[in-house]
Structures are given as C-alpha cells and as structure tokens.
Amino acid sequence: MAVLTDPDLLFSPETRSLARALYAGVKDLPIVSPHGHTDPRWYALNEPFSDPAQLLIVPDHYIFRMLFSQGVRLEELGVPTLDGAPVETDGRAIWRRFAEHYYLFRGTPTRLWLDHVFEHLFGIGEPLTAASADRIYDTIATLLQRDDYRPRALFEHFNIEVIATTEGALDDLKWHRTIRDSGWKGRVVTAYRPDAVVDPDFEGFPANLDRLGEITGCDTGSWSDYLEAHRKRRAFFKEFGATSSDHGHPTAETANLSDAAAQELFNRIRRGSEDERERKLFRAQMLTEMAKMSRDDGLAMQIHPGSWRNHSPSVFRKFGRDKGFDIPTRTDYVSALKPLLDCVGLERDLTIILFTLDETSYARELAPLAGVYPALKLGPAWWFHDSPEGMRRFREMTTETAGFYNTVGFNDDTRAFPSIPARHDVARRVDCAFLARLVAEHRLREEEAHELARELAYSLAKKAYRL
C-alpha cells in the first residue's frame, strides 16, 4: 500500500536519528485533550457518523474557509444556514467537490492532518483526487457503519485519556449527564465558556442575562447576584468534570474597578448602554472577576483574545458563528493584563493560560510575563499557528525567556474529532525535532530531552488543567 505520511515527517536530516528516538518514546502516550469543541452528544448517543462529508468537511472551518476563498459557496459544502435555506445535503456531492479542490491544501497543516486520518484511521494509501473521490468516499462510508467506528470506540482507539468539550454558561449539559449516567468509562468533561453572559456585544445579551437569572435563581439585575450566578454555574459545570473556564474576548484588556464603580458600570450595561467604552470596560472587568473566581474555585482560566470574530457581516447573518471569518488582530498583553495581574498575578495556586494569534507578542510580551508571574502559563501555538512552522516559532521565541515549564503542552482546540490524533502527532514530532536540535547544539543533555518530550506531550497538560 502507498504511504501518505512519511515516518520521518517533520524531522530534519541533521538531527533525524535523535528526533526518531525521542518520538519513539512519546508517540504512543495517551492523548490529553484539555480544550476543544467536539460535540458531547457524539459520545452520549454513540450513533454512527452519518457520512464522510458530515464527519470531515461540514463541521471543519479549516476546510471550508480555504474552499470559500477559491470561490466554492458554503451552501455547496453543506454548511447549514441560520434561516433553514436549502444547502447541499448529498454527502457524496460534497465529498466530490472537496476532492476536486484538495490540491488547495498543499503545504498546509490541514493536508497533514487529513492525510494522517486517511492513512491511519481508514487505511487509505492513495492520494485524494477527483478521480479517487468515489473510491475513498465508499471506503470511509463503509467503515463508518461498523461498531468500531462509532464515537466511543474511536475515542478508545485514539487512546484518549480525557477530552474536554466547551459549553456556554447557559447550557444544561444534558449530553454530559447522559455520558455520566451511561456507565461508559471514557472521560469527557466540560469547560465553562461565559462569553454570552459577559460580553454586551454578544447577540441576545440582555435575554441571556435574564436566562442566567432563571436557571440560577439569582437576580441578574443586581451586580452581586450576577456574580453569584456565575459562581453557581461554575459549580454546576464542575459537577460534570470541568477543570477550566474559557474566555474568547476580542482583546486581553482587563480592569479592576472598586465594587461601587463595578456595580454602577453593571447597572448601565444592564440598561443597554450603547457607549462602546463602557462595553469594553465591562468585558475587561469581567476577565478580572473570572480570574478571582478561578482563584477561589480552582478552575484553570484560559484567555483566547485577539480574534476579530465574524469579520464578514453577511456571512455571519447567513451562517452564524465559527464559519471561517475570525481574523487575527494585533494584541497587547503587558498593559492590558496589568489590572488583573495586580489583583491575582502572584497567586501560586491560580493558573491563567494565555493564548495569542499575534506572534509578535511571543518574545516581547508573553514569554517575559509568563516567565515571572506565578499565575501565568502560555498556551500552545493556537488556531492559525497550529502548524509545524507555528509550533517551531512558538518554541524558538518563548523558550529562552519562559522555559518549557511555563507552558502547558499541547491542546488541539478542534471540532474535527478524527483529526485529534493527527494534531497531537504533529505537535509531538515538532517538539521532538526542536529538542533534538537543542541536544545537537549541546544546549540540552539527551536524557533531559527524553524527559522533556514526555512532559510536552503528556504531563504538562495534565498538570496545568488539573486532569
């Protein structure tokens, strides 16, 4: 059978032998996936995935944003519209269109992930092209009907030790309850994502606050009760395994207002303030409030700033969120985080994990901050930088100041379930190649490199996310 992924993928010729040895020691370690967006209903219902297109294409914005950039309409790829307008529902037709354009992914991490999935999950050795599209579709479709390709079986096949999904603050977590009550031993936990009830610009924000009050029994017209509602929801999420919260703010701006000033600001926001400065200040204050709650309840706090969400208003109106139009922006951390850090940055038992889409901040801001504040850790290369080059740049630009132990290993942050092993494999290969280079340059002893390879692939994530 032909091979789509070379055994020496991402290993440079100069250090290949040592990189191989390091990789051999970590490639089969269990996967710890502490942050992602897979659907918990998959594991709850354990139903077969319907077809290859619905599994691999329709939910994956990495795929359809590239095709859209080349003129393929989202409707042609089966991406559902908000108003229920017709879209393509024939999985084979979607797959053929994808195969015709697969060449667009040459040189991208998406190509690495998909080739890994085709070969290692489905046993496919021939490249995907328009000519091979139907054969590959039929192979995958047939396998998806087998019991060993259902979600729980794949979870076990992938050697996933634990996976965290991400749910909004108003979610009833019924799928997590179903998983818990089923007796299945797979560990699927949730994470607390409060954006809809902390961001005044989030659609339906006033109604969201009303709903938050209904489900917690708190008066969310009152600042103190509003904060208590968050505490109750966080405690509820912890009942279903949550060890982290997640915050997708436009910026990393924080504030630390007095109680009286915060209450007055909340009152204006609750009345529907249209003052952009007040809305920004409220988001900033809420990051600090969430950090204080994490100090108290132990949830690791993830901050994912710097994305201009839904950059195309017309696509957002038609298709909603997470449709490939989230674009990186320049992001300040040193001044933006100072109010939060003045409040809780020296807490040794608090973990705040910083992510960025602005690589220029790695060496200038993020590594120096994480290299001194006990509460701060650096999340891995994220989203657009979840790539071999992005991961290398992350290690090269942060290690000299923050070291390895102020980072948190790797997390895949994906909706594409089958790509999880592929993404972890790429991260493990890149880290092993980087460590091999440090050994070759006599900057690291070989036994230290083996220890670090395991830490980066497995242990650091478990520790940071308290898993």
GUTIVEX-269521 format. One record per residue (C-alpha): x, y, z; residue in one letter. Coordinates in nm, 4 decimals. Example, Ala and Ser with C-alpha at 12.3 -4.5 7.8 and 13.67 -1.06 7.14 Angstrom:
// GUTIVEX-269521
       px       py       pz code
   1.2300  -0.4500   0.7800    A
   1.3670  -0.1060   0.7140    S
// end
This chain:
// GUTIVEX-269521
       px       py       pz code
   0.0000   0.0000   0.0000    M
   0.1200   0.3507  -0.0764    A
   0.2120   0.5746   0.2172    V
   0.0697   0.9241   0.2577    L
   0.2697   1.0192   0.5691    T
   0.6435   0.9521   0.5857    D
   0.7800   0.8049   0.9115    P
   1.0331   1.0896   0.9253    D
   0.7730   1.3612   0.8763    L
   0.8989   1.6972   1.0153    L
   1.2398   1.5600   1.1206    F
   1.5378   1.7469   0.9738    S
   1.8222   1.5388   0.8230    P
   2.0812   1.6833   1.0635    E
   1.9101   1.5575   1.3807    T
   1.6827   1.2895   1.2405    R
   1.8263   0.9963   1.4346    S
   1.7780   1.1595   1.7745    L
   1.4377   1.3020   1.6798    A
   1.3277   0.9497   1.5877    R
   1.4412   0.8180   1.9261    A
   1.2644   1.0957   2.1157    L
   0.9477   1.0489   1.9135    Y
   0.9523   0.6727   1.9694    A
   0.9275   0.7399   2.3418    G
   0.6160   0.9590   2.3180    V
   0.4230   0.8675   2.0027    K
   0.2046   0.6132   2.1846    D
   0.1396   0.8129   2.5007    L
  -0.2294   0.8673   2.5828    P
  -0.3869   1.1822   2.4433    I
  -0.4837   1.4505   2.6920    V
  -0.7147   1.6919   2.5098    S
  -0.7921   1.9607   2.7685    P
  -0.9577   2.2138   2.5396    H
  -1.1680   2.1581   2.2308    G
  -1.5053   2.1837   2.0653    H
  -1.6137   1.8318   1.9814    T
  -1.9847   1.7703   2.0335    D
  -2.0621   1.5844   2.3587    P
  -2.3750   1.4348   2.2020    R
  -2.1465   1.2174   1.9884    W
  -2.0216   1.0376   2.2976    Y
  -2.3608   1.0486   2.4691    A
  -2.5619   0.8875   2.1884    L
  -2.2758   0.6887   2.0330    N
  -2.4504   0.6789   1.6972    E
  -2.2635   0.6120   1.3721    P
  -2.1346   0.9197   1.1930    F
  -2.3688   0.9694   0.9007    S
  -2.1218   1.0009   0.6120    D
  -1.7652   1.1120   0.5329    P
  -1.8691   1.4666   0.4446    A
  -2.0571   1.5253   0.7693    Q
  -1.7650   1.3833   0.9648    L
  -1.4716   1.5519   0.7947    L
  -1.5887   1.8562   0.5978    I
  -1.9106   2.0204   0.7151    V
  -1.8005   2.0941   1.0764    P
  -1.4412   2.1977   0.9956    D
  -1.3845   2.5673   0.9293    H
  -1.0191   2.4984   0.8411    Y
  -1.1513   2.3169   0.5346    I
  -1.4395   2.5256   0.4154    F
  -1.2696   2.8638   0.4645    R
  -0.9990   2.7600   0.2166    M
  -1.2549   2.6367  -0.0352    L
  -1.4645   2.9515   0.0105    F
  -1.1546   3.1633  -0.0611    S
  -1.1379   2.9908  -0.4007    Q
  -1.4997   3.0529  -0.4893    G
  -1.6767   2.7451  -0.3519    V
  -2.0001   2.8511  -0.1825    R
  -2.0634   2.7303   0.1731    L
  -2.4048   2.6029   0.0644    E
  -2.2279   2.3685  -0.1779    E
  -2.0348   2.2238   0.1160    L
  -2.3446   2.1526   0.3231    G
  -2.2817   2.4272   0.5800    V
  -2.6265   2.4953   0.7318    P
  -2.7864   2.8389   0.7094    T
  -2.9484   3.0129   1.0044    L
  -3.2817   3.0556   0.8269    D
  -3.3005   2.6994   0.7021    G
  -3.2448   2.7930   0.3373    A
  -3.1524   2.4900   0.1251    P
  -2.7928   2.3691   0.1196    V
  -2.6323   2.0607  -0.0318    E
  -2.7254   1.7507   0.1664    T
  -2.5787   1.4810  -0.0565    D
  -2.2623   1.3704   0.1208    G
  -2.1123   1.2259  -0.1946    R
  -2.1648   1.5512  -0.3864    A
  -1.9983   1.7482  -0.1053    I
  -1.7117   1.4994  -0.0988    W
  -1.6567   1.5194  -0.4743    R
  -1.6423   1.8966  -0.4591    R
  -1.3914   1.8740  -0.1750    F
  -1.1787   1.6191  -0.3620    A
  -1.1705   1.8353  -0.6742    E
  -1.0176   2.1121  -0.4661    H
  -0.7961   1.9062  -0.2344    Y
  -0.4858   2.0390  -0.4102    Y
  -0.5567   2.3766  -0.2476    L
  -0.4343   2.2370   0.0848    F
  -0.0808   2.1598  -0.0364    R
   0.1692   2.2748   0.2245    G
  -0.0958   2.3413   0.4910    T
  -0.1405   2.1682   0.8275    P
  -0.4897   2.0650   0.7145    T
  -0.3265   1.8499   0.4481    R
  -0.1030   1.6850   0.7099    L
  -0.3986   1.6125   0.9369    W
  -0.6224   1.4762   0.6626    L
  -0.3562   1.2536   0.5088    D
  -0.2904   1.1146   0.8577    H
  -0.6628   1.0481   0.9032    V
  -0.6966   0.8822   0.5636    F
  -0.3993   0.6529   0.6157    E
  -0.4016   0.5734   0.9874    H
  -0.7740   0.5707   1.0587    L
  -0.9200   0.4473   0.7319    F
  -0.6270   0.2557   0.5799    G
  -0.6239   0.4638   0.2611    I
  -0.2929   0.4896   0.0798    G
  -0.3849   0.6656  -0.2439    E
  -0.3984   1.0455  -0.2658    P
  -0.7383   1.2128  -0.2696    L
  -0.8193   1.3488  -0.6151    T
  -1.1264   1.3928  -0.8298    A
  -1.0509   1.0508  -0.9822    A
  -1.0200   0.8738  -0.6452    S
  -1.3000   1.0628  -0.4695    A
  -1.5729   0.7984  -0.5013    D
  -1.3452   0.5085  -0.4054    R
  -1.2241   0.6870  -0.0939    I
  -1.5758   0.8026  -0.0057    Y
  -1.7074   0.4464  -0.0313    D
  -1.4219   0.3101   0.1811    T
  -1.4833   0.5622   0.4575    I
  -1.8638   0.5340   0.4376    A
  -1.8468   0.1561   0.4741    T
  -1.6153   0.1766   0.7742    L
  -1.8343   0.4371   0.9456    L
  -2.1178   0.1856   0.9648    Q
  -1.9068  -0.0513   1.1736    R
  -1.9378  -0.0513   1.5513    D
  -1.5639   0.0062   1.5916    D
  -1.6019   0.3423   1.4126    Y
  -1.8683   0.4784   1.6457    R
  -1.7641   0.7763   1.8627    P
  -1.6891   0.5832   2.1821    R
  -1.4906   0.3161   2.0005    A
  -1.2881   0.5821   1.8180    L
  -1.2290   0.7623   2.1484    F
  -1.0738   0.4430   2.2816    E
  -0.8928   0.3649   1.9563    H
  -0.7365   0.7108   1.9599    F
  -0.6063   0.6375   2.3110    N
  -0.7729   0.9474   2.4524    I
  -0.7331   0.9582   2.8278    E
  -0.9530   1.2650   2.8736    V
  -1.1183   1.5181   2.6451    I
  -1.2768   1.8498   2.7383    A
  -1.5602   1.9951   2.5372    T
  -1.6614   2.3582   2.5733    T
  -2.0151   2.4670   2.6611    E
  -2.1724   2.8081   2.7066    G
  -2.2756   2.9291   3.0502    A
  -2.6442   2.8679   2.9732    L
  -2.6006   2.5084   2.8542    D
  -2.7925   2.2466   3.0525    D
  -2.5103   1.9923   2.9993    L
  -2.7658   1.7218   2.9260    K
  -2.5267   1.5333   2.6993    W
  -2.2640   1.5274   2.9720    H
  -2.5283   1.3980   3.2096    R
  -2.6152   1.1244   2.9587    T
  -2.2492   1.0270   2.9307    I
  -2.2105   1.0169   3.3081    R
  -2.5252   0.8112   3.3574    D
  -2.4411   0.5656   3.0789    S
  -2.1689   0.3874   3.2719    G
  -1.9186   0.4288   2.9868    W
  -1.5676   0.4749   3.1232    K
  -1.4476   0.7304   2.8690    G
  -1.3630   1.0576   3.0413    R
  -1.5394   1.3519   2.8750    V
  -1.5509   1.6742   3.0754    V
  -1.6902   2.0177   3.0066    T
  -1.5395   2.3687   3.0290    A
  -1.7159   2.6895   3.1298    Y
  -1.7485   2.9423   2.8436    R
  -1.9310   3.2543   2.9692    P
  -1.8944   3.4817   2.6624    D
  -2.2703   3.5044   2.6025    A
  -2.3272   3.6493   2.9507    V
  -2.0162   3.8670   2.9932    V
  -1.9931   4.0346   2.6506    D
  -2.2502   4.3108   2.5924    P
  -2.1916   4.2779   2.2175    D
  -2.2881   3.9093   2.2144    F
  -2.6157   3.8566   2.0330    E
  -2.9111   3.8416   2.2703    G
  -2.7078   3.9638   2.5691    F
  -2.9992   4.1105   2.7745    P
  -3.2070   3.7962   2.7243    A
  -2.9031   3.5853   2.8087    N
  -2.8729   3.7617   3.1435    L
  -3.2413   3.7023   3.2086    D
  -3.1944   3.3341   3.1327    R
  -2.8877   3.3194   3.3588    L
  -3.1046   3.4525   3.6402    G
  -3.3800   3.1994   3.5726    E
  -3.1558   2.8946   3.5856    I
  -2.9614   3.0069   3.8930    T
  -3.2376   3.1711   4.0949    G
  -3.0311   3.4897   4.1132    C
  -3.1415   3.8441   4.0371    D
  -2.9164   3.9261   3.7423    T
  -3.0316   4.2856   3.7609    G
  -2.8073   4.3119   4.0658    S
  -2.4249   4.3170   4.0372    W
  -2.3686   4.0987   4.3427    S
  -2.6337   3.8473   4.2376    D
  -2.4991   3.8467   3.8827    Y
  -2.1576   3.7428   4.0137    L
  -2.3209   3.4826   4.2361    E
  -2.4989   3.3418   3.9304    A
  -2.1590   3.2853   3.7694    H
  -2.0333   3.1109   4.0809    R
  -2.3337   2.8795   4.0769    K
  -2.2887   2.7959   3.7092    R
  -1.9188   2.7294   3.7560    R
  -2.0003   2.4950   4.0429    A
  -2.2583   2.3217   3.8229    F
  -2.0013   2.2760   3.5459    F
  -1.7551   2.1331   3.7971    K
  -2.0120   1.8635   3.8766    E
  -1.9619   1.7466   3.5187    F
  -1.5854   1.7404   3.5355    G
  -1.4948   2.0959   3.4410    A
  -1.1410   2.1898   3.5395    T
  -1.1195   2.5058   3.3281    S
  -1.3030   2.8099   3.2032    S
  -1.2563   2.9611   2.8578    D
  -1.2801   3.3252   2.7548    H
  -1.2858   3.4346   2.3915    G
  -1.2607   3.8101   2.4352    H
  -1.1760   4.0485   2.1492    P
  -0.8770   4.1798   2.3464    T
  -0.6799   4.0914   2.6582    A
  -0.7871   4.4159   2.8258    E
  -0.8641   4.3819   3.1973    T
  -0.9830   4.6196   3.4688    A
  -1.0002   4.6165   3.8474    N
  -1.2711   4.8599   3.9485    L
  -1.3905   4.9226   4.3017    S
  -1.7084   4.7404   4.3980    D
  -1.9075   5.0634   4.3778    A
  -1.7706   5.1526   4.0331    A
  -1.8252   4.7985   3.9050    A
  -2.1826   4.7994   4.0304    Q
  -2.2561   5.1318   3.8607    E
  -2.0996   5.0091   3.5366    L
  -2.3063   4.6921   3.5506    F
  -2.6220   4.8959   3.6042    N
  -2.5513   5.0985   3.2897    R
  -2.4708   4.7865   3.0888    I
  -2.7858   4.6148   3.2152    R
  -2.9916   4.9117   3.0993    R
  -2.8459   4.8672   2.7496    G
  -2.5609   5.1172   2.7352    S
  -2.4510   5.1834   2.3780    E
  -2.1290   5.3533   2.4890    D
  -1.8524   5.1425   2.3321    E
  -1.6050   5.2441   2.6029    R
  -1.8371   5.1193   2.8758    E
  -1.8965   4.7903   2.6961    R
  -1.5216   4.7357   2.6580    K
  -1.4659   4.8247   3.0225    L
  -1.7295   4.5755   3.1309    F
  -1.5619   4.2947   2.9359    R
  -1.2309   4.3976   3.0900    A
  -1.3753   4.3933   3.4412    Q
  -1.5315   4.0536   3.3848    M
  -1.1969   3.8968   3.2917    L
  -1.0659   4.0056   3.6300    T
  -1.3807   3.8832   3.8051    E
  -1.3434   3.5442   3.6339    M
  -0.9785   3.5301   3.7424    A
  -1.0803   3.5944   4.1027    K
  -1.3389   3.3183   4.0786    M
  -1.0734   3.0825   3.9388    S
  -0.8545   3.1666   4.2366    R
  -1.1423   3.0628   4.4625    D
  -1.2794   2.7540   4.2837    D
  -0.9652   2.6163   4.1177    G
  -1.0731   2.6259   3.7538    L
  -0.7799   2.6944   3.5218    A
  -0.8601   3.0109   3.3274    M
  -0.7980   3.0165   2.9531    Q
  -0.7880   3.3533   2.7768    I
  -0.8209   3.3387   2.3976    H
  -0.8051   3.7033   2.2842    P
  -0.7158   3.8774   1.9618    G
  -0.9641   3.7451   1.7099    S
  -1.1922   3.9743   1.5136    W
  -1.4846   3.7387   1.5225    R
  -1.7242   3.7123   1.2292    N
  -1.5311   3.9620   1.0162    H
  -1.7815   3.9286   0.7309    S
  -2.1231   4.0535   0.8486    P
  -2.3017   3.8994   0.5518    S
  -2.1602   3.5519   0.6216    V
  -2.2405   3.5943   0.9914    F
  -2.6000   3.6931   0.9151    R
  -2.6465   3.3954   0.6852    K
  -2.4470   3.1194   0.8576    F
  -2.3725   3.2365   1.2124    G
  -2.0570   3.1992   1.4178    R
  -1.7470   2.9884   1.3510    D
  -1.7629   2.9914   0.9730    K
  -1.4010   3.0735   0.8989    G
  -1.4258   3.4520   0.9188    F
  -1.2467   3.5022   1.2502    D
  -0.9306   3.7009   1.1714    I
  -0.6252   3.7634   1.3955    P
  -0.5590   4.1147   1.5231    T
  -0.2680   4.2854   1.6959    R
  -0.2936   4.2229   2.0689    T
  -0.1410   4.3981   2.3687    D
  -0.0766   4.1964   2.6849    Y
   0.1644   4.3925   2.9055    V
  -0.0591   4.6901   2.9744    S
  -0.3864   4.5068   2.9055    A
  -0.3309   4.2401   3.1708    L
  -0.1777   4.4650   3.4358    K
  -0.5010   4.5303   3.6334    P
  -0.5700   4.1569   3.6506    L
  -0.2105   4.0748   3.7401    L
  -0.2039   4.3430   4.0090    D
  -0.5025   4.1627   4.1584    C
  -0.4137   3.7935   4.1248    V
  -0.0937   3.7564   3.9234    G
   0.1189   3.6489   4.2196    L
  -0.1182   3.3701   4.3265    E
   0.0790   3.0444   4.3141    R
  -0.2282   2.8202   4.3147    D
  -0.4007   3.0010   4.0263    L
  -0.3442   2.9022   3.6636    T
  -0.4184   3.1526   3.3869    I
  -0.3341   3.0192   3.0427    I
  -0.2676   3.2827   2.7776    L
  -0.3124   3.2208   2.4067    F
  -0.2402   3.4551   2.1188    T
  -0.2981   3.4972   1.7487    L
  -0.0349   3.7737   1.7442    D
   0.3009   3.6009   1.7165    E
   0.4866   3.9317   1.7509    T
   0.3946   3.9207   2.1202    S
   0.5679   3.5871   2.1944    Y
   0.9168   3.7129   2.2777    A
   0.8292   4.0739   2.3512    R
   0.5376   4.0286   2.5933    E
   0.4059   3.6789   2.6614    L
   0.7266   3.4941   2.7444    A
   0.8509   3.7683   2.9804    P
   0.5122   3.7823   3.1544    L
   0.4823   3.4044   3.1968    A
   0.8489   3.3899   3.2905    G
   0.7893   3.5828   3.6121    V
   0.4208   3.5835   3.7186    Y
   0.3387   3.2596   3.9072    P
  -0.0230   3.2596   3.7899    A
   0.0576   3.2758   3.4175    L
   0.1251   2.9947   3.1726    K
   0.1478   3.0050   2.7940    L
  -0.0965   2.8045   2.5888    G
   0.0425   2.6344   2.2771    P
   0.0572   2.7798   1.9275    A
  -0.3098   2.8349   1.8568    W
  -0.5542   2.8258   1.5672    W
  -0.3816   2.9805   1.2638    F
  -0.0469   2.8864   1.4204    H
  -0.1415   2.5238   1.4952    D
   0.1049   2.4223   1.2263    S
   0.4623   2.2928   1.2061    P
   0.6012   2.6401   1.1400    E
   0.3800   2.7975   1.4058    G
   0.4820   2.5423   1.6675    M
   0.8510   2.5878   1.5873    R
   0.8227   2.9648   1.6098    R
   0.6453   2.9310   1.9439    F
   0.9249   2.7182   2.0922    R
   1.2012   2.9327   1.9446    E
   1.0526   3.2625   2.0638    M
   0.9310   3.1656   2.4122    T
   1.1685   2.9019   2.5498    T
   1.4652   3.1322   2.6082    E
   1.2593   3.3503   2.8466    T
   0.9711   3.1371   2.9761    A
   1.1372   2.7960   2.9558    G
   0.9335   2.4821   2.8952    F
   0.7642   2.4588   3.2334    Y
   0.5742   2.7841   3.1995    N
   0.3933   2.6322   2.9023    T
   0.1109   2.3777   2.9124    V
   0.1968   2.1195   2.6488    G
  -0.0401   2.0853   2.3552    F
  -0.4145   2.1046   2.3079    N
  -0.5887   2.0508   1.9775    D
  -0.8760   2.3030   2.0082    D
  -1.0750   2.1280   1.7347    T
  -1.4265   2.0413   1.6244    R
  -1.2876   1.7769   1.3872    A
  -1.2864   1.4618   1.6015    F
  -1.0867   1.2329   1.3665    P
  -0.8057   1.4884   1.3392    S
  -0.7237   1.4825   1.7113    I
  -0.4578   1.2061   1.6893    P
  -0.3099   1.3714   1.3802    A
  -0.2799   1.7083   1.5509    R
  -0.1155   1.5586   1.8592    H
   0.1185   1.3609   1.6352    D
   0.2307   1.6764   1.4550    V
   0.2898   1.8536   1.7878    A
   0.4906   1.5627   1.9246    R
   0.7027   1.5481   1.6096    R
   0.7728   1.9217   1.6111    V
   0.8680   1.9201   1.9794    D
   1.0938   1.6168   1.9362    C
   1.2650   1.7828   1.6409    A
   1.3161   2.1006   1.8461    F
   1.4564   1.9080   2.1423    L
   1.6871   1.7097   1.9130    A
   1.8260   2.0359   1.7788    R
   1.8979   2.1612   2.1327    L
   2.0846   1.8390   2.2076    V
   2.2820   1.8647   1.8834    A
   2.3789   2.2202   1.9760    E
   2.4888   2.0985   2.3227    H
   2.2220   2.3113   2.4916    R
   2.0423   2.0122   2.6430    L
   2.1506   1.6695   2.7588    R
   1.9949   1.3771   2.5782    E
   1.8388   1.2326   2.8925    E
   1.6801   1.5723   2.9600    E
   1.5378   1.5757   2.6080    A
   1.3667   1.2398   2.6643    H
   1.2172   1.3680   2.9896    E
   1.1020   1.6912   2.8257    L
   0.9482   1.5094   2.5303    A
   0.7167   1.3259   2.7678    R
   0.6364   1.6428   2.9630    E
   0.5439   1.8349   2.6481    L
   0.3374   1.5504   2.5025    A
   0.1511   1.4493   2.8154    Y
   0.2396   1.5640   3.1665    S
   0.2305   1.9438   3.1380    L
  -0.1261   1.9476   3.0070    A
  -0.2460   1.7183   3.2849    K
  -0.0829   1.9385   3.5478    K
  -0.1955   2.2759   3.4097    A
  -0.5554   2.1656   3.3597    Y
  -0.5620   1.9635   3.6824    R
  -0.6587   1.6476   3.4993    L
// end
